[in-house]
Amino acid sequence: MAQGLKDFAGHLPVDPCRMGTALKLLPGAGAIAYGFCESVFTVEGGQRAIFFNHIGGVQQDAIMAEGLHFRIPWFQ
C-alpha cells in the first residue's frame, strides 16, 4: 500500500502552477457532468411520459414514448 501511494505521488505535477490549473478545471468538469446526468431520462418499456414546463404547464403535444430522451434541466 505504501508503495502504491509513493507511485501515485510520483505522478502528481511538481509545478504548483499546473496543480492550480487542474484544481480550477475540476469543478467545471464536475458541473458539466452533473448537467449532462440531469438532462437525460429514460421512459421504461410499456410506459409513456409527459413534459411539464415551468412556463406553459403540461405540454399536450409532448407525449414521450419509451426510450432515452433529453430535457432542459430545471426547466422541464
Secondary structure as GFF3:
##gff-version 3
##sequence-region A 1 76
A	DSSP	alpha_helix	2	11	.	.	.	ID=ss1
A	DSSP	alpha_helix	16	39	.	.	.	ID=ss2
A	DSSP	beta_strand	40	43	.	.	.	ID=ss3
A	DSSP	beta_strand	49	53	.	.	.	ID=ss4
A	DSSP	beta_strand	57	64	.	.	.	ID=ss5
A	DSSP	beta_strand	67	70	.	.	.	ID=ss6
###
